[in-house]
Amino acid sequence: MRFPEKNSRGEQILKAFHQRGPMTIHQGIEQHGEFPTSRVPAGIDHNKMVELYCELVDRACLVRESILYRLSVRAQHHLDTLARPPEPGQIVPPRVRNFLDKVMSFGNSPFSPNCLSL
């Protein structure tokens, strides 16, 4: 399975299928829209939409059953892991050094640590 690129039309289609379930192409267009852009404000035509769906079937992200399309098992699992919030790991506090508390040798001060006073 080759998952589509981030923020692409294919990913938006798969997210719509993840939220809704099995759909036809026309129901999918109602869910994810026709992808309007500044150049094409009306969105893409039906032939291009069929081409996008066929590409997702070829990538093994969607499974076609007569006129219905549904997510494949691997795509479903992948989208579930993306939707799940990350598990909190062990948080290690940052190491903070306080230079005023360190042990100083004779004659050194925190404001001039390398100067010796006689």
CORDAQUI-V293309 format. One record per helix or strand. SS is the DSSP state (@ for helix, = for strand). FROM is the first residue (numbers start at 1). TO is the last residue. If there is no record, write none. Layout:
SS_FROM_TO / SS_FROM_TO
This chain:
@_9_20 / =_23_23 / @_25_32 / @_46_58 / =_62_65 / =_68_71 / @_73_83
